[in-house]
Amino acid sequence: MVTSVPMLDLKAQYRAIRDEIRPAIDEVCDAQYFIMGPKVEAFEKSVAAYSGARFAVGVSSGTDALLISLMALDIRPGDEVITSPFTFFATAGVIHRLHAKPVFVDIDPVTFNIDPAKIEAAVTPRTKAIMPVHLFGQMADMDPIMALARRLRIPVIEDGAQSIGAEYKSRRCGSIGDMGCFSFFPSKNLGAFGDAGMVLTSDEALYDKLKLLRVHGAPSTYFHKFVGGNFRLDAIQAAVLDVKLRHLDAWSDGRKKNAEYYDRAFAAAGLTGQGAVKTPAPVYRASGDRHYHIYNQYTIQARDREKLMAHLKAASIGCAVYYPLPLHLQECFSALNCPLGTFPAAEKAANAVLSLPVYPELTDEMKDYVVAKVVEFYAK
């Protein structure tokens, strides 16, 4: 009988692929080639082909993928980058690190992604990039974003940290904007054994610049064309990720099936009809699309969220809030002068969202236990 369900169980994933992972790691150890090299190049080619981009540049983390993308666009102090206030801190943090200004635009309350209809009003002569976030595994509405960006000649960086493999109208995450960024943090749907990230692009000039920027801007040792950084991807991480990439579509299928299981169960229990629980709403689905939402998180909007979360944790069910305080309300961004009420959709989401376990190794019994405890809470 199930009595607990963790938010994520990476041990279960590892057990299933251990016999593939260990030889890949041993190869790197035997070669003693730990930084860059053939394993990194092979993984880059795999991700580029998988995602539909011409080029991929492996880097040290998802945060550094965003940072190096901005550096490749020569973002300078005083420049502005438009993005979402409802996302992980790194999205805006990298903008601030370059002494540029994050300019927030409110979200679509259905998808939690940036609202394209609100972007143009935020554009100024100082706008140097638009950075839409593909949150929780579902892509932002890219067609109107790209149409606006092309009309105004503003580059687009896709923050796909949670969404490798997700599709928008048959195009994969990271392949639509000028650059696309991935995070391979261990808890992601494609997770490394440490920190790792990647930048995609189909622009050869950007590709060449990204490759230099990740090695201190040096085309050859001790000769520096740009001031870059140490953003290199470790060979062991690349080897592990290349193995895992072969399983990603099957894992995405598993997450989708688990999400649909929850959707049906909450609807059958009357929770969605009562408004107690609002389940995720996958959109932008087109004929033939497989992974239009890859459910890096299964995120509901819940009435009495804090009490429900306490109830689930008391039943040993993992759950989490991504994200409890929108970026415009963070203390470090107080100088942006975006007080409470500035972005109401993001603020409402922050007060209601709750992510439940959705990883592909969940059994039906585990999902039933989660559903039963949610139903139990609202039956009180």
C-alpha positions, 0 to 999 in steps of 0.5 A: 500500500502506498503511504508516500510519494516524493516530488521527484525520484531520480533514483528510480530513473537511474536504476532503469538506465544505470547499465547505459550510464556507467559505461558512458562515464567510464569512457570519459574516465578512461580517456581522462578528457574532462573538459569539452572534447568529443563527448561534448561535441557529440551531445551538442549535435544530438540536441541540435538534431533533436530540437531542429536547430542548426547549432548547439553550444554546451555550457556550464548551466542553464543560468550561464546559457541565458547569460552567454546569450545576452553577451552574444547580443552585446547587451550593455548597461542601460539596455532593456530586456523584456521578459516575464515576472513569473519565472525562476530568478535566473531569467531576470538575474542574468539581465541585471548582472550585465547592468541591463534592465529587466522589463517585465510584462504580465503573463497569460493566466492560462499558460503562465507564459508571457502575454504577447499582446502586452509586449509591444507596449513595453518596448522602448528605444532601449529594448535590445532583446525579448526573452519569453519563458516556456514555463513548466514544460509548455511553450509561450505563444511564439508566432505573435512574439516573433512577428513583433520582434521581426517587425521591430528588429529585436532579437529573441532568446527563448528561455526553455530551461524547463521545456526541452522537447516541448512543441509549438505548432510542430516546432520544438523548443529552442529552435524558433528564436534567435537563440534558445536556452536549456538547463540540465539541472538534475531535477529537469526533465532532462537532468545531468549529474550536476549543473549543465546547460546549452544554447541553440541557434541557427545563426552561424555568426552567433554560434561562432561568438557563443563558442568563443564567449564560453572560453573567455573569448579566446579563439586560441589559448591566451589570445582573447577576442572578447571578454567572455567567461568560463562557461564550459560543459564538462565531458562527464555531464555531456556523456550522461545527458547524451544517454538520457536524451535517447529516453527523453521522448518516452519520459515525456510520454510518461509525464503526459499520461500522468498529467492526463490521469490527474486531469481525469481524476480531479474532474471525476471527483468534481474538483475542477467543476467546483473551482477547487482545482484548476488543472493545467491547460495545454494549448497551441496543439496542432495536428501531429504534435506529440509533446506540445506540453512536456509537464516538467511540472504538473502545476494546478491552481488550488483554492486554499493552497497553503492549507492543501500543501500542508495537508499533502506534506502531512501525508508524505506527498511531495509538492512545491510552489513554483514560484511564491513571489513574482520577480517584480516584488523581489527585494533586489528589484525594488528599484524597478518600482513595480509595486504590488498590483503592477502585474496582477496575473503573475501575482494571482498565479503566485498565490495559487499554483501548486506542483504535484509529482508527475515524473514518469516512474509514478505508478497508478497507485501512487497517483491514486494516493495523491488524488485521494489526499487532494479529494480528502482535503476538499471534502472537509 
